[in-house]
Amino acid sequence: MERKSIWEKYTQEDWEKLEKTCKNYRDFLDAGKTERECVKEIICQAQVKGYRNLEELIEKQETLKAGDKVYAVCMNKAVALFCIGKKPLTEGMNILGAHIDSPRLDVKQNPLYEEGDLAYFDTHYYGGIKKYQWVALPLAIHGVVARKDGTVQEITIGEKDGDPVFCVSDLLIHLAGTQMEKKAAKVVEGEKLDLLIGSIPLKGEEKKAVTANILNLLKQQYDIEEEDFVSAELEVVPAGRARELGFDRSMIISYGQDDRVCAYTSLAAMLKIEDPEKTSCCLLVDKEEIGSVGATGMQSRFFENTVSELMELAGGYSGLKLKRCLGKSRMLSSDVNAGYDPLYADAFDKKNASFCGYGVVFSKFTGSRGKSGSNDANAEYIAALRKIMDDNNVYYQTAELGKVDIGGGGTIAYILSLYGMEVIDCGVAVLNMHAPWEITSKADVYEAEKCYEAFLNFA
């Protein structure tokens, strides 16, 4: 089955819509480099469209009816949006599910140290990364500092033109003979991914004078004490804005596109939905990159508990009704696939790879090797999706994640499938996946939003 680039199929109207979508997407990437920042931006956009906090409705004991829009938040790191449908919840929902966490470096709880008159933050990498990719780059610090008095201070350093940036240093090539003989996994080890943060000593200090100066600056500029790091969540990410890539400006290069490209397009589609037949849901969660664990990951009970509260306000909750709702739901696990890279063609089965600029990607299964850890979508469900895509002029492709024996990966799809609902992975092809800077095609971003909107309107 031959597939082709979709760029030549666009009308002038398509081009204008595409550019608007991708401009909004780049703005979203710049506003949300951490899970907390994403949730904050998502809530802001949702409230503009009339979404209300579910907790407030519960406190007021309000009822929900068709057309109502609500959202629920978990620890400021996961969020679920619902537009109540005309059909009862026991007939199921149409669900888009993506994750908003991305690989990064996390500042440890006892991070500050000094060596050779240089001050550092000790870090711990998060998610699957090639550690050597994170050295010799300008890096920014995003996050929060929570104090004992209950106040929480947001921190963003390294994004404005006048801000300082930070860096993980690397060994100069002139002295790197031994280093260059190591395997790629060992060229830079995890404990060497420490952030260089300063070098000026504090006058009058004899020991750890540079550290003393850093602490003095942190107190003066940010009101942060050394003890505050114990209850801080500070994430180290590439500094800089999302940019257009190529002479033709056909691509986007940015940090965090896995999986915020699918999170944004899912959100954008969700915010267009009005009075659906079946309840629409956009679920954006944390911790996928480390196994979807923890209170804010997909394996938690956040989603299930939220749907229970939703049902109670929409006519009455029971365990059986909840099971019927989830079992009859349909989901697109909105997650990325590996874009075919001609420079590394040996890693791909070209007939079953996803290509940049060929449209949104459906992946019947993920997992690794013999489909280990995979959700495997039913043929009947895929056939129904084919019809939805064709009826709505959505360009799509199908793909696997690389050659069978090379590796693989997973998404949140298998977790939702445990409820008995129909689930398939559907997202955007990405080059440089899990690198500090990832690449997507504008055409695929546009098609993803079209795809997700068509799916949510499916009765």
N, C-alpha and C positions, 0 to 999 in steps of 0.2 A: 504494500500500500504506500504510494508515493505521497510525501508531504512537502509543502512549499512554504516559503516565507509569506506572511500575510500583509506586508507593508503595501504592496501594489494594489491591494483590494480596497483600500480606504478611499472614501470620498473626502472632499474638502471639509464637510461637516464632521466626519469622523476624526480628521486631523485636529480640528479645533477642540473637540471633546477630549481627545487623547491628551493634548497639551495641557488642558485645564486640569484633568485628572492627575497628571504626573507632576504638575506644579504643586497642587495640594498635597500630593504624596511626599514630595521633597520637604515641604513645610512640616509635615507630620514627623518625618524622620529627624529633622532638626529639633523639634520640640520634645521628642521622646526618645532619649538615648538610654533610659533605664525603664524598668517596669513601672515604677512609681510615676515617672514623668509621662509615660504612655497613658496610664489610668487617668491621671489628671487631665490630659488633653482629650481623652475619649469622653470623659464626663462633661467637659466644657462643650464639646461639639454636640453631645446628646441632649444636653439641657436646652441648647438653642433650638433643637428640633422638638421640644416638648416632652422629653423624658423626665420622669420624676423618680426620686429615690424610693425604693421599695420599703425601706425601714420607716419612712415617714407615713406611708400608707398603712403599714401594720400598726403603728402607734395610734393613728386616727381611726383604725378599724374601717377603713374605706373598702368598698368593693371594686372589683375590676370588671370591665365590660369590653366588648369588641372595640378595637381602635385605640385602647389605652396603651400608653408607652411607659415602661418602668425600667429601672436599672438597679443592680445590686453590686456591692463592692466587697472584696475580701482583703483585709489588711493593706489596702491601697496598692495591691500588686496583681489583682485579678478582678475582672468585671464581667458581668453578664447583662445584656440588654434584651428586652422582650417587647414585641408589639403584639398585643392580644388579638387573636383571630376570631372569625365569626363561628367557626366550628369549636366544639368543646375540647378542652385540653386532652381528654381521654382519647381523642382521635390522633394525637401526636403533634409534634412540632417539626418545623423545618429549621435545622440548626447549622450555623456556620461556627466552626471552632478553630481558633488559631492560638499561637503563643506569642507573648510579647517579651520574653527574656532572650538574650543573645550572649554568646561567648564573650568573656571579658576578663579583667583582673580585679579581684576584690582586695581591698586594704584589710589586713588582719587586725584583730582587736588590740594587740600590743605591737604596733607597727614601727614606731619611730626608733631609729638607731643611727649611729655615726661610725664611720670607718674612713681613715685616710683623710680626715678633715672634709668629708662629704657626708651629707645627711640623706637618709633614705626612708621610704615607707616599705615595709615588708608586705608582700602580696601573696595571694593564693589564686591561681587561675580557676575560672568557672567554665565548665563545658569543654567540649572537645576542640582543642586548638593545636596548630603547629606553633610551638613555643618560639621558634626562631623568627616568626613573622612579627612578633610584638616588640622587637628591639629596634633602637635607632629611629623611632617614630615620635612625633609630637603627640602627647597624650593629655587628656583632660580628666578631671575628677568631678563626678556627679554623685549626689546622694543626700543623705540626711544624717543629722546628729541629734539624737534624742537625749535630753538631760533629765536628771533626777527630779526636777521640779515639774516635769510633764510637758515642757515645751519641746518642739521639734523644729530644728532649723534646716532649711534646704540649702544645699551647697552645689554650686556649679562654678568651676574654675578652669579656664582654658579655652572657652568658646568665643568670648568677645575679643575684638582686635587688641584691646589694651591689656588683656589678661596674660599672665605667665602660663606656660605649658610645662609639662613634665616629660620624662623620658626614661626608658630602660636602656642602659648603655650596652655596647657590644665590644668585643675584642677587636682591635685593629688588625687588618689583613696581614700586616708585616710580621705580627707575632702569633698568627693563628694557625701555624702548621699543624700542631697537634689537634686543635679544635676541628679543623677541616677534615681530619681523618675519621671523625666520629660519625655515627649514624645520625640521620636528621633528628630523630627523637631525643638525642643526647647532645646535639650541638649547643643548645641552650637548655639548661635544666630548670625545673620549676622554681627551685629556691634561689635562682639567679634572676628571676623576673622581678627585681625590686626597683622601685621608682626613685629616681634621683630627684630630690626636692630642694637642695640648697647647698651653699658652700661658704657663706660669710659667718665668721665667729662673732659671738657677742663679746663686746669689750669688757674686760675685767674678769672674764671666766677663764679658768685654767683647764678644766676638764669638760669634755663634751660641749665645747663652746658653740659649735655650729648647731647642735641640737638645741641648746639653750636659746639661740637666736630664732630658730624655727618656732619654738614654743612661744616665744615672745611675740612673733609676728602673728601666729595663729590666734593668740589672745587679743591682740590689738585689732586685727582685721576681721576676725570671724567669731570672737568671743568663745573660742574652743580651748578647753583645758586638756591636758594629756589624758586624764582619766575618762574624758568624754568619748574617746575612741572605743571603749568597751561597749558602749551602746550606740555605735554609729554604723551606718551602712553606706560605705563609700565605694563606688565602682569606678574603675579606671578604664576609659574608652578612648578611641582615637579622637583627637581634636580636629574640628573642621566640619563644614557643612556638606550636605548631599549636593552632588554636582552632576551636570549633564556630561556624558562621555562620548567622544568621537567628533570628527569634523561635522558629521551630519546630526549630532546631538540626539542620536537614536537610543542611547542607553543612559542608565543612572548608576553612578558609583557612590556608595555610601557605606558607613558602618551600620550593622544591625538589620540588613534586609531579610535575613533569615531570623525570624519569620514575620517581621513587621510589614513586609510587602503584602503578605496575605492578611495580616491583622488590619492594616489600613483599608484595603479593598473590601474586606468583609464589613468593616465599620461603615464605609462609604455606601455600600449597598444597603446595609441595614437602615441607615438614616433616610433612605429614599422610600422605604416601605410604609404604606398607609392602608389601613383596613384590609389586611390579608385574610384569605379564607382560613388558613391554618396559622396558628401562632408562630411568629418568626422569632428566632433567637440568634444572637451573636455572642459567643462565649470566647473571651480572650484571657488566657491563663498564663501563669508563671511556671518556672522550673522544668519546662520540657527538656531543656538542654542537659539536665542532670537526672532524667528519668521520671519527670512529672510527679515528684515526691513532695512531701510537706503540705502544710495547710493551704498554700496558694497554688499548688500543682493540681493537675487534672485528676490524680488519684485521691484527692481529698473529697470530702462530702459537700463541699461548697455548692456545686451545681445541683446536686440532688436535694440538698436542704432548701435552696432557693426556689426550685420548682415546686417543692412541697408548700412553701409559703404562698407562692403564686396561685396554686390550686385552691388553697384555703380562701383567698380573697376573691377567687373567681367562681365560687360555688360550693366549696367544701372539699377538704382533703381526706383521703384514706390511703392506706398503703397499697391497696389494690388499684385504685385510680392512678396513683403515681407510677406503678409498674406498667399499667396500660399506656399511659402517656409516653413514657420513655421507650417502651417496646415498639410502639407504633410510629415513633419519630424517624426522620430521615436526616442524615448529616453529611455535610462536606467537611472533612478534616482539612482545613485550609492551611496547607503547608507546602513548602518549596520542594523542588526536585533539582538534581544536579544538571546544569546546562552542559550540553555537549561542547567540549573544548578541543578543537582540532590539534592543538599542541600536545595534548595528552590523550590522543585517540585510543590508545591501547587499553585505557580503563573503561571504555564504553562499548556496549553492543549498539552500533550505530543505528540499526533498524528499530531498536527499542529504547532510544535515548530521547531526552527532551532538548529541543533546539530553541535558542533565543530568537524571538520574533516569529514563532510559529503558533502562538496562542497559549491559552491556559492548559495546564498539564493534568490529566487524570492518571493516577497510579493505582491499578487494581490491587496491588500488594506492595509492601515495603519489606521490612525485615532484612535478614542477611542470609546469604547462601541458600539453604533449603527453606526459605521463607520463615526462618526462625524469628519469633517475636512480631509476627505480622498480622494485621487484619487483611482479609482477602475478600474483596467485595463480590456480591452475587451478580451473576450475569444478568438477571432480570432487572436489577437496580441500575446497572450500567446502561442497559437498553433504554430504560425510562429517561436517564440523564442525556443520552444521545438525542432523544427526541426533543427534550427541553432546549438543548444547545442549538439544534438545527432550527427549531421554531423561533428562536430569538436571535438568530444570526450571530451566534457566538463561535469564534474560531477556537478549536481545541486540538490537542494532541494526546497521545498516550505514551507512557514511558515507565521504565524501571530505573532504579538508582545504580547505574554502573553494571559491569559484567557480574555474572552470578557468583563466582568464587572470590571476587576481589574484596568485597566488604559489604556495606549496606548501612542502613539506618532505620530509625523508627520515628513515629509521630504520636499524637494523642489518639489516633483512630482506634487502636485496639482497645483502649480503655472505655470509650463510649460504646463500642460494639458489644461489650459485656452486658449491656442492658437489653440486647436483642434487636437493637435498631439497625437499619441499613446505613452503612458508613463506607465512604471511599475517600482517599486522599486526593485533593484537587488544589493545585497552586501554580506557582510561577517558577520557571527555570532560572537558576542562579549560577553565575560564574564566580569563582573564588569563594565558594561557600565556607563559612567559619573563619575566613581571613579577616583582618581588621577592616578591609575595604572590599565590599562585594558588589557584583554587577548584575543588573537586570535590564531587559528590553522594555522600553516604554510601551511598545505594542502589547506585550504580555501583561503589563500592569493594567492597561485599559481593558483587555479582554477578561482579566480576572474579575474586575468590578462588574462587568456585564454579566458574566457567568453567575456570580453570587446573587445579583439582583434577580436574575431569571429563576434561579433555584428557590429563593425565598418566596417568590410569587406562585410557585408550583402548588396547586391545590390537590 
